[in-house]
Amino acid sequence: MTDIPLFKLLFEASPTEGIIALENGLKRSNPRAWAAWQTLQHQQIRAAIEDQVAHGSDPKLGTVLAAVWSDVANVRAAINPALTPAGVSRTVTLVKHEFEWANKPVLTINVDGVSAVRVEFELAMSLGIEAATLTIRDARIHRIEMGRFRIEAKLLCDGKALWSRPLKEGRLPGAIESDAGIPLRHTRYDETSFGNQRRGPTTGHI
């Protein structure tokens, strides 16, 4: 199984909720523009939002986990070249843990007859993981096997909550695998693939 976009994970059971939430954020950030647009343009915008909820390139679960796990002692040892030579794979098992994470995805809409629309959201998430086994090589995670997880999330725009996911429990249908690997860093202050803060808001794109 390839890495999972967060919007797909959060909205998979209720994509309509995700579409409505993003549309409400667009209306909130651009009320005059929304009022001026025609019905056909509204339909085109909604179709574009539907496409981004289904196929969005928002931060992926593996990338978020990699940023959080970079500070774990066993993971640091696995990415330390003095302890783990290049090309050597190490398996790291993590026990039950919880963390909070926030991201600022940007929704960009391009529709005929409408200037490009850009809306910034905030996605705040709490995640608890029962256990995880990582396969690490060359400072990258190539495989993640997770036990049960618990997740809560909230989507905001201009400080107003647009959508919230109550506590959800589940198990991924399979391991997350990546041939190229998901980058890890020696310290949380190094750049990650989606920003430079582990727990603070970062910028991404839907």
N, C-alpha and C positions, 0 to 999 in steps of 0.2 A: 504494500500500500504506500502511495506517495504521501508527502506531507499534506496536511489538511489546512486550508485557509480558515481563519477563525470565524468569518461570517458564515461559511458553510457549516462549520461545527455548531454554531449557535442557532442558526436559522433553519437547519435542515428539516426539522419537524414542522416548522411553521414559516416558510419563506414569505408568505403574505405579510406577516408581522414585520419582518425585516424591511420589506419594500415600503410599507406604510410608514415605518419609523424614519427611513431615509427621506421619503417624500415630505413628511412633516418637517424634517430638518431643513429641507430646501425651501419650503414655504416660509418657515420661521426666519431664515437668513435673508431671503429675497422676497418679502411680501409684495412689494410694488411690482417687481418684475413678474411674479407669478400671476398677479391680477391682470397684468397687461397681455400675457401670453394667451393664445387662442386654444380652443378645445383640442384641436389636432396636435398642437405643440405639447399640450399637457400629456396626451396619449403617447407621443414620441418620447418624452422625458420619462414617463413611467416605464416604457419598454426598455429604455437605457438603464434605468435603475434595476429593473428585474434582471437584466443581463449581468449587471455588476454584482448583485447578490448571489447569483448562481455561479458566476465564474470570476469573481473579484480576485484581485492580486493583493488583498490586504495581508498583513503579517500572518504567517502560518504558525500552527501550534508548535512544530519542532523548533522554529526559530526563537519563539518565546521561551521554550523550555531550555534551549541551549544558553540563552542569555542568563537565565536564573541559575542553571547548574554550573556555570563557569566558576562560581565561587566555592563550590563544594570540594573539600580536600581530596577525595578520591579522584574527582574529575581533574583537578589541578595536576595531580601526579600523572594522570594519563596523558596530559597535553604538555608536560614538561619534557623537553628533548633530552635532558640529562638523565631522566628516569625511564623514558620510553623512546627508543630509537625510531628513526623515520621508517615507515613501512610496516611497523609492528602494531598489531591490533590488540587492544586491551578491553576486557569486559568489566564494566562497573555496575554494581547493583546498589540501588538507592532504596531506602526504606520509606515508610510513610512520611510525607511532608506536605506543607501547605504554603502558598505564597499569594501575594497580590501583585497585579501588573496593570499598567495603564498605557494607552496608545492614542495618538491623535490621527486617525485616518482622514484622508481628504477625498471627498466625492467630487469628481470632475465630470460634467455633463456637456456633450457637444451635440446640438440638434440644429437642423437646418432652420435658418431664420432667427436663431437665438445666439447671442454672444455666449462664449464658453462660460459655464457656471461652475464655480468652485465653492464647496461648502466644507468647513472643518468640523469634525465631530470629535467626541472623546469616548473611547471604549474602555471601561473599567471592569476588571475581571478578578475574581478570587477563584483559585483552583487548588483542590486537594487531591493528592495522588497516593494511592495505597502502596504501590511499589513500582519500580521501573528498572529495567536492565538495559544498559547502553553498550553499544559496540563502538569504540573510539579508535581512530587511526589518523595520524598526522594532524592532530588538533581539530579533528572534525568528527561529528557523530554520524555514523553510517547506518545505524539501526537503533530504534527505540521500541522496546516491548514494555507496555504499561499494564498494570493491574487496573482495578476499578478506580474511577475518578469521580470527583464532585466538583461542579462548576456553578458559579453565580456570575452574572454579568449585567452591566447597565450601559446603555448608549445615551449620550447627552449631546446637546447642541446649544451653544450660548448659555451654558449652565443649567439648562432645563432637561430633565430626563424624558427621553422620547420612547424608550423601550427598556424593559428589564426582564431578565431571565431568572426566575426563582431557582432555588437549589435543584440541580439536576444531577442524577447519578447515572453512571453507565460504564461501559467498557468499549474500547476501540475494537472494530471488527478485525484488526490485524496489526502487525508491527508497522511502524513508520520506517521506510527504507529510502536511502538516498545514495546513489552511486557517487555523486560528486561530494557528498558529505555536507553537514550543516556546521558552519564554523563555530568554534569555541575560542575563547580568549583567555589569556593568563590572568587578567584582572577585569573586574566589572567596569573599570574606567576606560578600557580600550574600546575602540569602535566595534559595534556589532553590525550585523547586516541590516538592522532596522533603526539604529540610533546609537546614542552614546550614554544612555542612562539605563540602569537595570530596572529601577522601580519608578522613575519619573516618567512624565509624558514624553512620548517620542512621536516622530512624524512618519506616516506611511501613506500609501495610496490605496484606495479601493479600486 
